[in-house]
Amino acid sequence: MKKKNVFIVLFLILFVIAFADNAYAQKIVFSDDFSGIERLMPDGNKKLYPDHTKWAFTFWPGTVWPDSYGDGTNYLDSNNESQVYVTPRIEKVKEKKIPIPLRYDPFSIEKDGLHITANVLSPASMKAYDVSGARQFGSGILISRFSFKYGKVKMVAKLPSAKGSWPAFWLLAQSRTWPPEIDIFEAMAWGPHSKQVHPSLGVSEDGHDYSGWFDV
């Protein structure tokens, strides 16, 4: 199978002005231009990487970077996704060690910001990550360590256009319950929806949501 790269470039993913209480109107700002910080990677090389004091690399932020979720892998079966969210810092899956050469790193800091690249995993890497079938892609996810109740959110990004790509920017409850879910946007930047984004609000346990396509 020919490899296809799917990338998202994030110039400024999140700029939040949150007001803890309207009476006090205390301004709190969280932002990142993704210039990165230098980290020592498992292969012994140093690399600019997203700031681990601001971001977690799995569904729910923890206290030890890079955070592992469950058995060390991340994907949503309910969405029929073809990717597994990983970082090279994930050392084991189901107590089996992943050799460093088989680990996939979806994150890179470039001159224009953060790149998140989804790529087809080798058969050996798929076996190491304990995935099979359509789940052939290694990809990345970032979750902020910052939470807020009221605020403004700004993201500047270049979205992928590869068929099958589905970039998204979600807000999830700090309590780790679902629903609710607020989607700032989801996008399929290809086919009939190539110039549209899809914001939605999921509010009830029966799966009802308020959503619609908006031209951009």
Secondary structure, 3 states (H helix, E strand, C coil): CCCCCEEEEEEEEEEEEEECCCCCCCEEEEECCCCCEEEECCCCCEEEECCCCCEECCCCCCCCCCCCCCCCCECCHHHCCCEEECCCCCCEECCEECCHHHCCCCEEEECCEEEEEEEECCHHHHHHCCCCCCCCEEECCCEECCCCCCEEEEEEEECCCCCCCCCEEEEECCCCCCCCEEEEEECCCCHHHCCEEEEEEECCCCCCEEECCEEC
